[in-house]
Amino acid sequence: MSDPQTQIITIDGPAGAGKSTVAKQLAAELNLSYLDTGAMYRALTLKAIRQDVDLEDEDALVTLARQTTIDLENHASRVKVFLDDENVSEAIRTIEVTNKTFYVARAPRARAIMVEWQRAIGGRKGVVVEGRDVGTVVFPRATKKFYLDADIGERSRRRIAELREKGNDVDADKLTAELKERDHKDKTRNVGPLKKADDAILIDSTHLSIDEVIGEMLKHIKKDG
């Protein structure tokens, strides 16, 4: 297997496919760091909301990004996200932030700044990274690429369970509609759209447990290692 310090494993896929959970556990299995690109976009979105920045003004988003520091710290059970030294790990997971992150994700110049940050992290240490375009744009020469998917019903069920577990009151029909809209925005945006890289391995997690997904990934990683 490749030197862990230089390995980059990418996991792309739509919301609710299980990317975050799988990436965290896979990173632990491989003794790599976990890089949550989505958390970085969420953090910048949170700052824009707090400062009442027009999310459709790309110049304003670029200026904001250049004045922002986002750090990810790997801990035993989770990743902590720091926005300008403030722990925003919970604040970035609200429904408002979730539904507005696409504004930052679709802004080419703001996105380019985020990609630079992500590549810098991947250049310092081995990582398991998950997102929408990490195998196609951010790390096109990754050691191994995966595309994790699941049908919309299962992805919706997982997201609803996650939010209810945190004490949120969830309208299931509304959330499913929002998930479909998010899929559409992710797949049709002009910059870094969600799609499977040509050399990525497709894994459908609809009927698989987390352990089964990780087992499948490890099999592919070790086979070519």
N, C-alpha and C positions, 0 to 999 in steps of 0.2 A: 504494500500500500504506500501511497505517496507520503512524504514527510508531513506530519500533521500541521507544522508551522506554515506550510505553503498550500495546503488543501483549501479549495473553495468549492463548497457544495451549494448549489442554488435550488430553491423550491419556489416555483411560480404557481399561480392558480387564483381562482375567484374567492371572494369572501365566503367564509363558512366551510371551506374545504378541509380545514384542519391544519393549515400551514404552520401557524404559530406553535401549536402544541407539538406537532411532529418535529419542527425545526429545533425547538428547545431540547427535546429528548434525544434527537439524533446528534446534536452538538455534544451533549453529555456523553453519549455512547462513544463518540469519536475523539473526545477530549479536545474539542474545538470551541471557539466562542460563538455565541448566537447573535446574529445581526438582524434586527427587526427594522427593515427600511420603512415599513408603514408607520411605525412609531415616530420616525423622524418627520414624516409629512404631517402626521397628526399634531406633533409638537409645534411646528411652524403655524399650522392652522389655528391652534389654540391661541398662540400669541397674536395672530392677526385678528381673531375674534375679540380678544381682550382689549386690543388697542383700536378697535373699530376701524380696521383697515378694509378698504374696498377689495373684496376677494376677486373681483373681475379686473382689477387694475394691476397688470403684471409688473409695471415699473415699481409700484408700491410694494409688491411682494418681494421683488428682487432686493430693494433697499432694506426691507425687513430682514430678509435672509442674511444679508451681509452684516447685519447688526446683531446676529443671533448666534448663540453657542448651544449646540445640542450634544449631549453625551449619553452614551448607553453603558451601563455597568452590569456585568453578569454576576448574579448571585446564585447561591445553591438552588433556590426554588423558583426564581424569577429574574427578569431583567428590569432594572430601574432606569427610568428615563428622566434626564435632567434638562430642563429648559432654562438657560441662563442661571445655572446652579440651583434651580428650584426643582424638587422632585414632583414631576407631573404624571407619574405612572398611572394614577387613577383618573386624573382630570382629562387626559387625552382620550379616554374610552367612553365619553358621553355620546349620546345619540346625536347631539348638535354637531360635535366635532366630526363624528363619523360621516354625517351627511354633507359636510362642507369640505372635507379633505380633498375631494376631486378638483376643487378650484386650484389648489396648489399643484396637484399632480399633473394637471393639464397645461400649466404655464411653462413653456419651454426653458426660459432663462432661469426661472426659480428652480425648476427641476434639475437643470444642469449643475447648479450649485450643490444640490443635495447628492447628486450622483458623484461629484468630486469628493464629498465627505465620505460616502460609502466606499468608494475605491481606495481612499486613503486608509480606512480601517482594514479593508481586505489586503492591503499591501503590507500591513504591519504584522498580521497574524492570520492563522488559519481560521476560517469561519464557515458556519452554516447560515446562509442568508435567505430570507423569504420575502416575497413581494409580488409585483405584477410584471416587472420587466427585468428582473435581476439576471436571468439567463440569456435574455435577448439583447439587452442594452448595457447594463451595469458591469456584468462579468461575462462577456461573450466567450472567454476562453477558460471558463470554470472547469475544475477537475471533473465534476459530474453534475448533470442537470436533471431536475425532475419537474414534471408538471402534475400537480395534485388537484384533482377535480372531484366533484360529487354532484348528484342531481339537485335541482333547486329545492325540492321538498325536504331533503335531508339537510341541506345547508341552512335552510330557514329554521328547521327544528333545532339544530345545534345552536344557532344564534339566539333563538328565543329562550332556550334552556339556560344559556350563559347569562343573559340579561336578568332573567327571573331569579337565578341563583344569587345575583348581586342585589336583589331586592327591588328591581325595576318593574313597573307595571307595563306590560307589553301588549300591544294590539297585534295579534298574529297576522291578520290579513294585511295590515298596513306595513308591517315589517317585511313580509314576503314581497309586497309590491316595491318597497324601497330597495330590497336586495336585487330584484330584477332590473330596476332602474340603474343601480350601481354597476351591475354587470354590463349593461349597455354603454354606460359612460366610460367604463374601464376599457372596453373592447373597441370603442370607436374614437377615442381621443386621438389627436394628431401626433402627440409625442408620447413615446413609451407605452403604446397600447398593450393590453393584456393579450398575450398569445403564446402558444407553445413554441419553444425554440425547436428548430429542425432536429437537433441532436439531443433533445430532452426525452426522458423516459416518462410516459404517461402512466399515472396510477389513479384509478378510480376508487375513492375511499368510501363510496356510498354504503357498501356492505362490509367494510373492513374496520376492525378496531385499530386504535392508535398503535398498539404493539404489532399488529399485522402489517400496517403501512411501513413502520420503521424496519421490520424484518425484511420486507421486500426491498427497501432502499439499501439496507446493509448488504443484501445479497448481491445487488448490482455493483455497489462500491467495492466490495471485497473481490468480486470476480475479476474486475479490471485493475485491481490495485497491485 
